[in-house]
Every structure is written in structure tokens, then in C-alpha cells.
Amino acid sequence: MTRRLWYINLLSMFLILVFGTLLADRYMLNIDLTEKKLYTLSQATERILNTMKNRVTVKVFFSRDIPYPYNTAARYVLDLLRDYRRLSGGRLSVDRVDPDSSNFESEAARYGIPPVQVNAIENDQIQIKKVYMGLAFVSGDKIETIPVVTDPSNLEYEISSTLRTIQLEGKKTIGLVTGHGEPRLNTLRELLRRQYHLKNVNTKDGDMKDIDLLLVVGPRQKFTKDELLKIDQFIMRGGKVLFLIDRVDADLQYGFGREINTGVEELLDRYGLKIEPALVYDLSSGMVNVSERRGGFLFTTVVRYPFFPKVVNLNREMIITRDIETLTFGYTSPIGFDSGNRNVTILARTTNRSGVLRSPFYVGVGRSFNASDFSGPASPVAVILAGDINSAYPEEADLKEGRSRLIVVSDSEFVTDEFIQAPGNAQFILNCIDWLLEDDSLITIRSKRFSGHPIKVVPAGLQKAIKYSIILIPPIITVLVGVVVWSFGKRRRINL
């Protein structure tokens, strides 16, 4: 009788588990145990859905036989869109276009969804297969697309930002200052085009009246005083500016750098922010490939390069950097300011195991450092200036003071096409832009991406202690558990 009840209880628990799972799936009940709630729609997404005025239809263009590992994205997309539909209160509908229909490809082309080529293993051979993995958002006569779903971990941000864009009557305009040897920034421009209008601004004769945010990124040539006065008056009128300014133009291949003077550093100095003509280096740093020839063969090794600091000392009280784990800069400089200036907030600084290199700038990979070179202190490399700002040119200016927001980063390398894919870099620059435009709604969604957790540099003695603890503690615990179990079993046998 006892055994029969045991079987009945076991079967009952199994049925409860099965039907409970089915009910939870049907009514979308789930428990998200991830640190950043990666599988739960954020409150910012809920606010976007609650403020939608017009109905939106999401057309899903996914081929049927998508090879692994891309096929897992299709299931994730449908599950995520189902959550969006549930929270939208009927304002969002999902239409999965039948991939077997005769007009599937033509309809995908009509909505701007291109085919992509992926590797597929069939019959023990690697073959190239053409598949569709895109989304089209339709609201009235407006159409926005996510042509290819390549990164499911960032999908909530892409969907929410697209829904927000399609509901907007007009996009804000970002002006990129050109004409002074600035980098091309192709990847950054693509990231910004979905949310904002982009406009090249020539400060010599251009008009900045319709600009909401001005980007001054990596100039190499001198600004005239009239150009700097235009930027100054733009700020005095309440315009927001993001300055990414290099003070040293360094080259990894040749191993040397030279000081840059564009006039922008003088403008910032008058606002109380001094970007020093120096380079910071840090033990927490990025990696570079080094090639050398040995015996007729070319060998490539990966080594740490202290002049590409991996910045982990970020301001966790600011929404811009709160959820970013790390940034990777290239040839950045220390930023000085009056510690009593309450309008200045530090966003990022190097670690205490860093240093500052002044002219001459020898930055070769083979440069040797002593332990004392990394004695600190930490150097600020990104700051905010927000509040009342006095004009840098009070004698010539029409407006002597104004209220605005500025962000100054002493490096433009981190937003170039070579660096922007590093963990945290794209998130940081986009967060800066959203914050300057006083639009924080997407920052919390963007921060939910899977991110790297860099290993903190600890003293050598602590490293050895951790190493041997990991090696010794598990077998010791196993032996102790075995002894306890053996003792308990022996005592039980004696009692019997």
C-alpha cells in the first residue's frame, strides 16, 4: 500500500509539473532569475507601449528552415513579440508571414527585408544558404524595419526604439561638425540614423538653429575664433554638445605621437575643463596583435597595450554609466577641473594603477614600464558640465551666459569603426546622446544587453591564494562529505 501511494504521489507531481508548465506558457507566467532581468520587458518598454497612440502591426519575415544557431532567434523573437502584444492593450499585433507562400520573397522586398547568407551544415558539408530574418513595423503609411535580427540579446532595445520612432511626429536633429579632419564614423552614423536626423555642420558658414545636439568628434585641424564663437553661442542658447577631443595624435604602427591643438581645447578651458596634452596608460588595458618574424616564419601574439585603457572605474550614480561594465579607449588624455565646481560630474576615470605620459610621446608596443609607473592617481577621462555656463568670449558674444549640458570625453578613438564594437563603447556613446537630449527612456533598455564582466586586477599574493583555493577546496569538501556519509552509514549499521 505504501509503495502504491508513493507511485501515485510521484505521478501526481509529474502531471502537476507538466500541466503547470503548459498553463504558465499559455498565460505567459514566468520567473526571470537573471541579474538584469534579460527576459522580462523593462518598465521603459511598458511606458512606450502605454503611450502608443496608433496601432502598429509587426510583420515577421523568418524563413522556415533556418540553420543552427540562427534558428533559435526565431523562437525568441516570437516569444518576445508575444509579450509586447500582451502589454500593448491591443495596440500592437503580430503577423508572421507564411514562408511557404509564393509571394514571401516579393513581400519581404516590398518592406525592405533583404535575404542574408548563412553557413549551413547539410550532408556533412558546409553550404551557403539564403534565409530571411527580419521584422517590419507598419503604422498607417509609416514603415520602419529591422532588416536582420543578428543579436537577440539587444532585440528589446531595437524593437522598443523602432516602436518609439514610428510613433514620433518628427525626429530630433544631430549635427556632426565637419571640415576639420574628423573621422568618418560610418558605424556610429548607422546607429544614430534610426532615431535621429543627421546633418553635417560646417561651422565656417553653416547654420545651427535647427540642431538639437552638436557632436564635435576628433577634429585635427584648427578652428577659427569665429567658428568657436558660433559653438559658444549655440551653447549659450541652450544647445547641447558632445565633445570627443584628442590632445595627442598617436600611431601604433610608428610608435610615436604628436600634440594636437585645434582651438576647441581652449574653448573648453574657458569653461573650466582642461584636457591636458598628455596620454594616460593603465594596467587595465586592451589587447593588440604584435607580429614578428622568427626564422623565416611570421608569428602573431596578443599583448596588453597600456595606452588603450580598459576603463572600469565608472560613475554608478549616473544613468549614463550605471549599467556599463567597461569601456575601451584609445590614446586618451587626463581632464582637469576645479574640484569646487559643482557643475562638473566625473563619468569615467582610469584605475589607481595608471600613469600619465607627457611629451615626447613614445607609444611603441615594446615600450617598457616600471612598477612605479603605475602608481596613479586615477585620471578623469569623461566628465559632464551641466548648469549655468558663462560665455568663453564675453567681449564678442551676444549672449554672455546660458544654461546647457555638455559631455566632454578626452578621446574620439573609441567611437571609430575599429573601436565602437568593443564592449560598452556603443552603449556609452548612445547613452550620452540620449541623456544630452533629455531622453532617458531607452537607456535602461539598452543597458540590459549581455555584457562582459572584466576581471579585476588584484595583487600577486591574492591571485595565488584564489588559485590554490579553487584547486584545493572542492576536493577537500568532497572528502569531508564522504567521511560524514561513511560515518553516518557505519553508525546506522551498528544500530541495526
Residue pairs with C-beta under 8 A, 6 or more apart in sequence:
23 29
24 30
28 82
28 83
28 86
30 39
30 40
32 38
32 39
32 40
36 323
36 447
36 448
37 448
38 153
38 448
38 450
41 80
41 83
41 84
41 87
41 156
42 156
42 444
42 445
42 448
43 444
44 160
44 441
44 442
44 443
44 444
44 445
45 84
45 87
45 156
45 160
45 445
46 87
47 441
48 160
48 163
48 164
48 167
48 441
49 84
49 87
49 88
49 89
49 91
49 92
49 163
50 89
51 167
52 88
52 91
52 92
52 163
52 167
53 167
54 91
54 139
54 140
54 167
55 91
55 92
55 93
55 139
56 91
56 92
56 93
56 137
56 138
56 139
56 163
56 166
56 167
57 92
57 93
57 94
57 95
57 137
57 138
57 139
58 81
58 84
58 92
58 93
58 94
58 95
58 135
58 136
58 137
58 138
59 95
59 96
59 97
59 111
59 135
59 136
59 137
59 138
60 77
60 78
60 81
60 94
60 95
60 96
60 97
60 135
61 97
61 99
61 104
61 107
61 108
61 111
61 113
61 132
61 133
61 134
61 135
61 136
62 74
62 77
62 96
62 99
62 131
62 132
62 133
62 134
63 99
63 131
63 132
63 133
64 99
64 100
65 131
66 73
66 74
66 118
66 131
66 133
67 118
67 119
67 120
67 121
67 129
67 131
70 118
70 131
70 133
72 152
73 133
73 149
73 152
74 133
76 152
76 155
77 135
77 149
77 152
77 155
78 94
78 96
80 155
80 156
80 159
81 94
81 159
82 94
84 92
84 94
84 159
85 92
85 93
85 94
92 163
97 104
97 107
97 108
98 104
99 132
101 107
104 132
105 115
105 132
108 114
108 115
108 132
108 134
111 134
111 136
111 138
111 143
111 145
112 136
112 143
112 145
112 147
113 132
113 134
113 135
113 136
113 145
113 147
114 134
114 147
114 148
115 130
115 131
115 132
116 130
116 131
116 132
116 133
116 148
117 128
117 129
117 130
117 131
118 128
118 129
118 131
119 126
119 127
119 128
119 129
120 126
120 127
120 128
120 129
121 127
133 148
133 149
133 150
134 145
134 146
134 147
134 148
134 149
135 145
135 146
135 149
135 159
135 162
136 143
136 144
136 145
137 143
137 144
137 145
137 146
137 162
137 163
137 166
139 166
139 167
142 166
144 162
144 165
144 166
144 194
145 162
146 158
146 159
146 162
149 155
149 158
153 449
153 450
154 446
154 449
156 445
156 448
157 442
157 445
157 446
157 448
157 449
160 442
160 445
161 194
161 195
161 442
161 445
162 194
164 195
164 441
164 442
165 171
165 194
165 195
171 195
171 196
171 197
172 196
172 197
172 212
172 213
172 437
173 196
173 197
173 198
173 199
173 210
173 211
173 212
173 213
174 192
174 196
174 197
174 198
174 199
174 211
174 212
174 213
174 214
174 215
174 433
175 199
175 200
175 201
175 208
175 211
175 213
175 214
175 215
176 182
176 185
176 189
176 198
176 199
176 200
176 201
176 215
176 217
177 201
177 203
177 214
177 215
177 216
177 217
177 219
178 200
178 201
178 202
179 202
179 203
179 204
179 221
180 219
180 220
180 221
180 222
180 223
180 262
181 218
181 219
181 220
181 221
182 217
182 218
182 219
182 220
183 217
183 218
183 412
183 416
184 417
185 217
185 415
185 416
185 417
186 417
187 417
187 420
187 421
187 426
188 415
188 420
188 426
188 429
189 198
191 426
191 430
192 198
192 430
192 433
195 442
196 433
199 210
199 211
201 208
201 211
201 214
203 223
203 227
203 230
203 231
204 224
204 226
204 227
208 214
208 230
208 234
208 239
211 234
211 239
212 239
212 240
212 437
213 239
213 240
213 241
213 242
213 433
213 436
213 437
214 231
214 234
214 239
214 240
214 241
214 242
215 241
215 242
215 244
216 231
216 241
216 242
216 243
216 244
216 245
216 264
217 242
217 244
217 412
217 415
218 244
218 245
218 246
218 412
218 413
218 416
219 245
219 262
219 264
220 246
220 249
220 260
220 262
221 262
222 261
222 262
222 263
223 262
223 263
223 264
224 263
225 263
225 393
227 263
228 263
228 264
228 266
228 267
228 392
228 393
229 393
229 396
229 397
231 241
231 264
231 267
232 267
232 391
232 392
232 393
232 397
233 391
233 397
233 398
233 399
234 241
235 241
235 389
235 402
235 404
235 406
236 389
236 391
236 397
236 399
236 400
236 401
236 402
236 404
237 399
237 402
238 402
238 403
238 404
239 404
240 404
240 405
240 406
240 436
240 437
241 404
241 406
241 407
241 436
242 406
242 407
242 409
242 432
242 433
242 436
243 264
243 268
243 406
243 407
243 408
243 409
244 409
244 411
244 412
244 414
244 415
245 262
245 264
245 265
245 268
245 275
245 408
245 409
245 410
245 412
246 260
246 331
246 333
246 410
246 411
246 412
246 413
247 259
247 260
247 265
247 275
247 276
247 277
247 278
247 333
247 410
248 257
248 258
248 259
248 260
248 277
248 278
248 279
248 331
248 333
248 361
249 257
249 258
249 259
249 260
249 331
250 256
250 257
250 258
250 279
250 307
250 331
250 361
250 363
251 257
251 363
252 288
252 305
252 363
252 365
255 362
255 363
255 364
255 365
255 366
255 367
256 360
256 361
256 362
256 363
256 364
257 279
257 331
257 361
257 363
258 361
259 277
259 359
259 361
260 277
265 274
265 275
267 392
268 274
268 275
268 408
269 275
270 392
270 393
271 385
271 389
271 390
271 392
271 406
272 337
272 338
272 341
272 344
272 385
273 335
273 336
273 337
273 344
273 383
273 385
273 408
274 335
274 336
274 337
275 333
275 334
275 335
275 336
275 408
275 410
276 333
276 334
276 335
276 336
276 356
277 333
277 358
277 359
278 333
278 334
278 356
278 357
278 358
278 359
279 307
279 331
279 332
279 333
279 356
279 357
279 361
279 363
280 309
280 332
280 333
280 334
280 350
280 354
280 355
280 356
280 357
280 379
280 381
281 306
281 307
281 309
281 354
281 355
281 356
281 357
281 369
281 373
281 374
282 306
282 309
282 310
282 311
282 350
282 351
282 353
282 354
282 355
282 374
283 304
283 306
283 351
283 353
283 354
283 374
283 457
284 309
284 310
284 311
284 312
284 350
284 351
284 353
284 354
284 454
284 457
285 304
285 305
285 306
285 307
285 308
285 309
285 310
286 304
286 305
286 308
286 309
286 310
286 328
286 330
286 422
287 302
287 303
287 304
287 305
287 308
288 302
288 303
288 305
288 308
288 365
289 300
289 301
289 302
290 300
290 301
290 302
290 303
290 365
291 298
291 299
291 300
292 298
292 299
292 301
293 299
303 365
305 365
306 369
307 330
307 331
307 357
307 363
308 328
308 329
308 330
308 331
309 328
309 329
309 332
309 350
309 354
309 381
310 326
310 327
310 328
310 454
311 326
311 327
311 328
311 329
311 348
311 349
311 350
311 381
312 325
312 326
312 351
312 454
312 456
313 348
313 349
313 350
313 351
313 378
314 321
314 324
314 327
314 347
314 348
315 321
315 322
315 345
315 346
315 347
315 348
316 322
318 345
318 347
318 384
319 431
319 435
319 440
319 443
319 444
320 347
320 428
320 431
320 432
320 435
320 443
321 347
321 348
321 428
321 431
322 447
323 444
323 447
323 448
323 451
324 424
324 427
324 428
324 431
324 447
324 451
325 423
325 424
325 451
325 452
325 453
325 454
326 423
326 424
326 451
326 452
326 454
327 348
327 414
327 422
327 424
327 425
327 428
328 414
328 419
328 422
328 423
328 424
328 425
329 381
329 411
329 413
329 414
330 411
330 413
330 414
330 419
331 363
331 411
331 413
332 381
332 409
332 410
332 411
332 413
333 381
333 410
333 411
334 356
334 379
334 380
334 381
334 410
335 379
335 380
335 381
335 382
335 383
335 408
335 410
336 380
337 344
337 380
337 383
338 344
342 387
343 385
343 386
343 387
343 388
343 389
344 383
344 384
344 385
345 383
345 384
345 386
346 380
346 382
346 383
346 384
347 382
347 383
347 384
347 407
348 380
348 381
348 382
348 409
349 378
349 379
349 380
349 381
349 382
350 378
350 379
350 381
351 376
351 378
351 457
352 376
352 377
352 378
353 374
353 375
353 376
353 457
354 374
354 376
354 378
354 379
355 369
355 373
355 374
355 375
355 376
356 379
357 363
381 409
381 410
381 411
382 407
382 408
382 409
382 410
383 407
383 408
384 405
384 406
384 407
384 408
385 405
385 406
385 407
385 408
386 404
386 405
386 406
387 403
388 401
388 402
388 403
389 401
389 402
389 403
389 404
389 406
390 400
390 401
391 397
391 399
391 400
391 401
391 402
394 400
405 435
405 436
405 438
407 432
407 435
407 436
409 432
413 419
414 420
414 422
414 425
414 428
414 429
415 425
415 429
419 425
420 426
420 429
423 451
423 452
424 451
427 446
427 447
427 449
430 442
430 446
431 443
431 446
431 447
434 440
434 441
434 442
434 443
435 443
458 466
